[in-house]
Amino acid sequence: MTPRPVLNRSLLALAGLVLLGGGLLILFAGLDIYRRHDLVPPTGWPLTTPDDVLLGSADRARWSSQGWLWWPAVIAALALVALLALWWLLAQLRRRHPGALPVGGTPPQEGVELRDSALSDAIATEAGALPAVEHAAVRITGRPAHPRTRVALTLTPQASPGTVLDVLCEGPLQTARRSTGTPGMPTEVRLQVAGHKPHRAE
C-alpha cells in the first residue's frame, strides 16, 4: 500500500473515532444512560445528564478572562484546521488516475469500459514477455479522455534500448492505443538495465 492511502485511511479512522466518541458522549447524556443503568462516570466527565452543557458558567468566565489575544488565536487555529480539512478534501477529489477508460473510442462503444488497472496489467504482462526484458511495471494516469502511460522496464545487460523501445511501441503500446481509441496517448518509458543506473526516455 502506498503512503498516501495509508495516510488517508489513518486520518479517516482518527476522524471517525473522534466523531464516534463525541456522538456517544452526547447520546449517553441525552438519554440519561448513566442514571438509568446506575453507571458512575469518571470524575470530571462532561455531559453526564440531559441538563449538562459542554461549557459551564465558570468555564466561560475563565476563558473570557484570558485577554483579547486569546480569541483571535483560537479563531486563527480553527480557521487553519478548516483550511487543512478543505485542502485534504480537494486533494481526494482530484483524481490521479482515470479509473475507467472507454473501449473503442469516446463515447465508449456500447457502454463498454476498461479499468485502468486492467489495462496497465495487460500492458505490463505483454511488455514483460518481450525479448531482453526482465521486468515491466505500468501505470495509467491522467483523465479518461486524456490518459497517460508510464512504463518502467528492467532490461538484461545485453539488451539494446532502442530495439526494446521500438518493439514496445509497435507491440503492447500500439495494442493499448488501438483498444482504447486514443492513438495520441502520451507515454513515458523508464529503462533500467539490470545492475546499472536507470536511463530515462520519452
Residue pairs with C-beta under 8 A, 6 or more apart in sequence:
8 92
11 88
25 46
25 47
26 47
27 33
28 34
28 47
28 48
29 47
29 48
29 49
29 50
29 52
30 50
31 50
32 49
32 50
33 39
34 40
34 41
34 48
34 49
35 49
41 48
46 52
46 54
47 54
55 63
63 70
95 143
96 141
97 116
97 139
97 140
97 141
97 142
98 116
98 140
98 141
98 142
98 143
98 144
98 147
99 115
99 116
99 144
100 113
100 114
100 115
100 116
100 144
101 113
101 114
101 115
101 116
101 119
101 140
101 144
101 147
101 180
101 182
102 108
102 109
102 112
102 113
102 114
102 144
102 180
102 181
103 109
103 112
103 113
103 114
103 179
103 180
103 181
104 112
104 179
104 180
104 181
105 181
106 145
106 181
114 179
114 180
116 140
116 147
117 140
119 140
119 176
119 179
119 180
120 138
120 139
120 140
120 149
121 138
122 172
122 176
123 136
123 138
123 149
123 151
123 172
123 173
123 175
123 176
124 136
124 137
124 138
125 136
126 171
126 172
126 175
127 133
127 136
127 138
127 151
127 153
127 168
127 171
127 172
128 135
128 136
130 136
130 164
130 167
130 168
130 171
130 172
131 159
131 164
131 167
132 155
132 156
132 158
132 159
132 160
132 163
132 164
133 153
133 154
133 155
133 156
133 159
133 164
134 154
134 155
134 156
134 194
135 153
135 154
136 151
136 152
136 153
136 154
137 151
137 152
138 149
138 150
138 151
138 152
139 149
139 150
140 147
140 148
140 149
140 150
141 147
141 148
141 149
141 150
142 148
146 182
147 180
147 182
147 185
148 185
148 186
148 187
148 188
149 173
149 176
149 185
149 186
149 187
149 188
150 187
150 188
150 190
151 168
151 173
151 187
151 188
151 189
151 190
152 189
152 190
152 192
153 164
153 168
153 189
153 190
153 191
153 192
154 192
154 193
154 194
155 161
155 164
155 191
155 192
155 193
155 194
156 193
156 194
157 193
157 194
157 195
157 196
159 193
161 191
161 193
161 199
161 201
164 191
165 189
165 191
165 201
168 189
169 187
173 185
173 187
176 185
177 183
177 184
177 185
187 202
188 200
188 202
189 200
189 201
189 202
190 198
190 199
190 200
190 201
191 198
191 199
191 200
191 201
192 198
192 199
193 199
